[in-house]
């Protein structure tokens, strides 16, 4: 199979991104507080329900932050029975061919696609979202298992 591909630029690996854009210590603290409870729920050692919920097509920072801020208020009300984990999906998987494919591919819809800037924009969005909402979440930038390579 003959594939005609052009190499434009190498994208950094997750380790390089973590070094260039380290997680704020407050984010690390929030994750350290929430992760053990999430683990207990998965292991059946907690009676809490785990609720994984949108937003989908998260490409506008203001809308994502508004949604997560409101969701964090709900989390506070139900914290004894439910652990809420937002699933922030920053891609538009059903967009094929031309057109806007989401934040990770095109951080500015008015400009040309730039995946490196998109990855950086997503990392910044996730950091701000965690700091403002206090919620940690699954990071789904591309189709892969829901495991974050963006944060420790």
RAHU-V504675 format. One record per pair of residues at least 4 apart in sequence whose C-alpha atoms are under 6 Angstrom apart, sorted by the first residue. I is the first residue (numbers start at 1). J is the second residue. D is the distance in whole Angstrom. If there is no record, write none. Layout:
i=I j=J d=D
i=I j=J d=D
//
This chain:
i=12 j=16 d=6
i=17 j=21 d=6
i=18 j=22 d=5
i=31 j=35 d=6
i=40 j=45 d=5
i=40 j=46 d=5
i=41 j=45 d=6
i=41 j=46 d=5
i=48 j=81 d=5
i=48 j=82 d=5
i=49 j=82 d=5
i=50 j=82 d=6
i=50 j=83 d=5
i=51 j=84 d=5
i=52 j=85 d=5
i=52 j=86 d=6
i=53 j=86 d=5
i=53 j=87 d=6
i=54 j=86 d=6
i=54 j=87 d=5
i=55 j=88 d=5
i=56 j=89 d=5
i=57 j=89 d=6
i=57 j=90 d=5
i=57 j=91 d=6
i=57 j=92 d=6
i=58 j=89 d=6
i=58 j=90 d=5
i=59 j=90 d=6
i=59 j=103 d=5
i=65 j=69 d=6
i=65 j=129 d=6
i=68 j=72 d=6
i=68 j=133 d=6
i=69 j=133 d=5
i=72 j=133 d=6
i=75 j=79 d=5
i=78 j=82 d=6
i=85 j=137 d=5
i=86 j=137 d=5
i=87 j=137 d=6
i=87 j=138 d=5
i=88 j=139 d=6
i=89 j=140 d=5
i=89 j=141 d=6
i=90 j=103 d=6
i=90 j=141 d=5
i=91 j=102 d=5
i=91 j=141 d=6
i=92 j=101 d=5
i=92 j=102 d=5
i=95 j=101 d=6
i=102 j=106 d=6
i=103 j=107 d=4
i=103 j=118 d=6
i=104 j=115 d=6
i=104 j=118 d=4
i=104 j=119 d=5
i=105 j=113 d=6
i=105 j=114 d=6
i=105 j=115 d=5
i=105 j=118 d=5
i=106 j=113 d=4
i=106 j=114 d=5
i=106 j=118 d=6
i=107 j=118 d=5
i=125 j=129 d=6
i=129 j=133 d=6
i=130 j=134 d=5
i=130 j=135 d=5
i=130 j=136 d=6
i=138 j=146 d=6
i=139 j=148 d=5
//
